[in-house]
Amino acid sequence: MNNKLYLISLGCPKTRVDSELMLGLLRNQGWTLTEEPEKADAILVSTCAFLQSSIEESIDTILEMADYKQGRCKNLVVAGCLPSRYEKEMDELKAALPEVDTFLTTFQLPDIIHAIQLSKAPQAVYPDPFLLRDLVDRQSFAYLKISEGCDRRCSFCAIPLIRGKQVSRPIDSLVTEARMLADKGVRELVLVAQELTHYGHDIGLEDGLLRLLDQLEPIPGIEWIRLMYTYPWNFTQPLIERIGQGKILPYVDIPLQHVSQHILDDMRRSVRQEKQDALLRRLREIPGIVLRTSLIAGYPGETEEDVDQLIQWIREIQFDRLGVFEYSPEPGTPAGERKDQLPDHVKAERRDRIMAAQQEIQAAKMAELIGRELDVLVDGVSPEHELVLQGRYYGQAPEGIDGQVYLSYENTLKEPAQIGDIVRVRVSDAREYDLLGDVLDDPDDASDIS
């Protein structure tokens, strides 16, 4: 069999893991990837449906890919969040997109083999499909999805409607998958979940995240472990004390959404502003800590005073990384049904004001890095120029979410590093989000992430 697959993965890291899981299952059956859709025997679109804009992007991509069915491709499969979000209206979805041969929800991903091969044979049973997960290409990092779904019911969020309640994966399975990823050359594990700090509660694990970290740290080849999507709930003092120790990077992604108490209450965030701030102060005590958060601008009922309070809070906390999303009213969510929705231009203006405040902070923090020596994990060749490599220091998450470090070998006679190498770099300049640096040493001589 020499069937070729064209794969498109949209949305967040959790969707990317789903895509790699399906890719592994198909490669196990002899399928190979092609970068040209016109040469594919089948096309797989792994979708996002978190926001209305995500739904629109998914549908546009599906229709674009449907055009290739006029050639070699005879099978178009759509998987992931879009089918999950409209599972109860599947007949309507199929009628709206007749070009699609098969829809697979997030709970049907192992069925990808039958869907792609159009086989009617009995479906194979995979006790743990994650152990067949494969990466599209060599890379320095990989996401490790430690749980699925969410038990929270934040008023703005459609994730529980799409992916259901939280289901934590067993530690043994995660450790086995992490070892497999390390064997493929992965040096950084990025732990993701809808609510990372809640890991294990549904399967009876106390301090589940700490117990998992205990098992992941000794894995040979893994040098960095990054925590994404942590939440202020269940953020224990022992967990705080663990951050920045050993392989656990002093980097915390903690989506907080807002600071105004009445907005937090309306969002059903179940957190008091003073406790949120107290947690941030404790995290700030960690040497070298990089704090990232995400906020929502233009939530129903938000006032100009709320925005002013939010901007003042940002200036006080001095987040190292910050993203702002314009509120999107999602069908089926409590906030999406409210009558006091704000106009789009108001949401956009508030987002811009918040980001303007953060950009001042960001510029100052980037300038402080000039002249510093940092360990940088090499991600590969820069898309900007084939002779330039790029990587990240510990304060930058993968895939450009926090910018890049562009590497220069001008002042050294040593060979350029390879994907997954860790090199010592002196920062020579800083841009809005990116750094430029000169490589000082051979790959892997570096050890101090500070």
Secondary structure, DSSP 8 states (H G I E B T S, - for coil): ---EEEEEE-SSHHHHHHHHHHHHHHHTTT-EE-S-GGG-SEEEEEE--SSHHHHHHHHHHHHHHHGGGGTT--EEEEEEHHHHHTGGGHHHHHHH-TT-SEEE-TT-GGGHHHHHHT--S-----S-GGGG---SS--SEEEEE-EES-S---TT--HHHHH-S-EE--HHHHHHHHHHHHHTT--EEEEE-SSGGGTTGGGT-TTHHHHHHHHHTT-TT--EEEE-S--STT--HHHHHHTTSTTEEEEEE---B---HHHHHHTT----HHHHHHHHHHHHTSTT-EEEEEEEES-TT--HHHHHHHHHHHHHHT-SEEEEEE----TTSTGGG-S----HHHHHHHHHHHHHHHHHHHHHHHHHTTT-EEEEEEEEE-TT-TT-EEEE-TTS-TTTTT--EEEE-TT--S----TT-EEEEEEEEE-SS-EEEEE-S-TT------
